[in-house]
Amino acid sequence: MAEQTERAFQKQPTIFLNKKGGLKASESRFFCNPGLGFKIPAEAKMGSYIDKKCPFVGKVSIRGRVLTGVITKMKMNRTVVIRRDYLHYVTKYNRFEKRHKNMSVHLSPCFRDTQVGDVVTVGECRPLSKTVKFNTLKVTKSAASKKSFAKF
């Protein structure tokens, strides 16, 4: 059974909970592979969370760009801000300058104990809110500091 923390009853739309005789373990949870070579976390298969915007247990498909970034803020509910660093070439001076972009990304509850500084791989999906258009697919632990220019 799912953790009921919202006012409305949380359940997966494809699972019928009132089956006579009860549900088998294999029938009690819906999960799918997002494709592109990303593995389903064990928490998504065995966990009890409900997240309709999760690429593993929700109805969100990943298509388009696959990007990486470093988590900088984790103050929103199921959403994190990642920082993407890149180099921009300035023709006049024949040199590169450092630039960055911040983007909001949906972070599924299946990725437990993520912290600021972790490197995440995100995939593009349909717009989930006004600013969120990407979904977390993989989290890699990192020991880098918050504002460091880690790629170069």
C-alpha positions in Angstrom: 0.0 0.0 0.0 1.2 3.5 -0.8 2.2 6.1 1.8 -0.8 8.4 2.1 0.6 11.8 2.7 -1.8 13.8 0.5 -5.4 14.7 1.1 -6.5 12.7 -1.9 -6.1 8.9 -1.9 -2.9 8.0 -3.8 -2.9 5.0 -6.1 -1.6 3.9 -9.4 -4.3 4.2 -12.1 -3.5 0.8 -13.7 -3.7 -1.3 -10.5 -7.1 -2.4 -9.2 -6.8 -2.6 -5.4 -10.0 -4.4 -4.5 -9.4 -7.7 -6.3 -11.0 -10.7 -4.7 -8.4 -12.9 -3.0 -5.9 -10.0 -2.8 -3.1 -9.0 -5.1 0.0 -11.1 -5.9 3.3 -9.3 -5.4 3.9 -9.1 -9.2 0.4 -7.5 -9.8 0.6 -5.0 -6.9 2.9 -2.4 -8.6 3.1 -0.9 -12.1 6.6 0.0 -13.4 8.1 0.4 -16.8 11.5 0.8 -18.4 12.1 4.4 -19.7 14.4 3.0 -22.4 17.7 4.5 -23.7 19.7 2.0 -21.6 18.7 3.3 -18.2 18.0 0.8 -15.5 14.9 0.8 -13.2 16.0 1.5 -9.6 15.1 -1.2 -7.1 13.1 1.3 -5.1 10.9 1.9 -8.1 10.1 -1.9 -8.3 9.8 -2.7 -4.6 8.9 0.7 -3.1 5.4 2.0 -2.1 5.6 5.6 -3.3 3.1 7.0 -5.8 4.4 9.6 -8.3 2.5 10.1 -11.5 5.4 12.2 -12.9 8.1 9.5 -12.3 9.5 8.0 -15.5 9.6 4.5 -13.9 6.2 4.2 -12.2 4.2 7.1 -13.8 2.9 7.9 -17.2 5.7 10.1 -18.4 7.8 9.2 -21.5 11.3 10.3 -22.1 12.0 11.7 -25.5 14.4 14.3 -26.9 17.5 15.5 -25.1 19.5 13.6 -22.4 21.6 16.0 -20.4 23.8 16.0 -17.2 24.2 18.5 -14.4 25.1 19.0 -10.8 22.4 19.4 -8.1 22.6 22.8 -6.5 19.3 23.2 -4.6 16.9 20.7 -3.1 14.3 22.9 -1.4 11.3 22.1 -3.5 9.0 19.0 -3.2 10.2 16.3 -5.6 12.0 19.0 -7.7 15.7 20.0 -7.7 17.7 22.7 -9.4 20.7 21.5 -11.4 23.6 23.6 -12.7 24.9 22.9 -16.2 28.4 24.3 -16.9 29.7 24.9 -20.4 32.4 26.9 -22.3 31.5 29.8 -24.7 33.9 30.8 -27.4 34.7 34.5 -27.8 36.0 35.2 -31.3 37.5 38.6 -30.6 39.8 37.3 -27.9 40.3 33.8 -29.3 39.4 32.3 -25.9 36.7 30.5 -24.0 34.6 31.9 -21.1 32.8 29.8 -18.5 29.0 30.0 -18.5 26.3 28.1 -16.7 22.5 27.5 -16.8 20.2 26.5 -14.0 17.3 24.3 -14.7 14.5 22.7 -12.6 14.3 19.0 -12.8 11.8 16.5 -11.4 13.4 14.1 -8.9 11.5 10.9 -8.3 11.3 9.5 -4.7 13.0 6.3 -5.9 16.3 8.2 -5.8 16.9 8.2 -2.0 19.6 10.0 -0.1 20.6 12.4 -3.0 22.5 15.4 -1.8 23.7 18.7 -3.2 26.7 18.1 -5.4 25.5 14.8 -6.9 25.7 14.5 -10.7 22.4 13.7 -12.3 21.5 12.5 -15.8 18.2 13.9 -16.9 15.9 13.2 -19.9 13.5 15.5 -21.7 9.8 14.8 -21.2 6.5 16.7 -21.6 6.1 19.8 -19.5 5.4 18.7 -15.9 4.9 22.3 -14.6 5.7 25.9 -15.7 9.5 25.4 -15.3 10.0 21.6 -15.2 10.5 19.9 -18.5 13.1 17.3 -17.6 13.0 14.1 -15.4 15.9 12.5 -13.5 17.0 9.2 -14.9 20.2 8.4 -13.0 22.0 9.8 -10.0 25.8 9.5 -9.5 27.3 10.3 -6.2 29.9 13.1 -6.2 32.3 14.7 -3.7 32.7 18.0 -5.6 31.8 21.3 -4.0 28.6 23.2 -4.8 29.8 25.9 -7.2 32.9 24.3 -8.7 33.3 24.1 -12.4 33.6 20.3 -12.4 33.7 19.4 -16.1 36.9 21.3 -17.0 
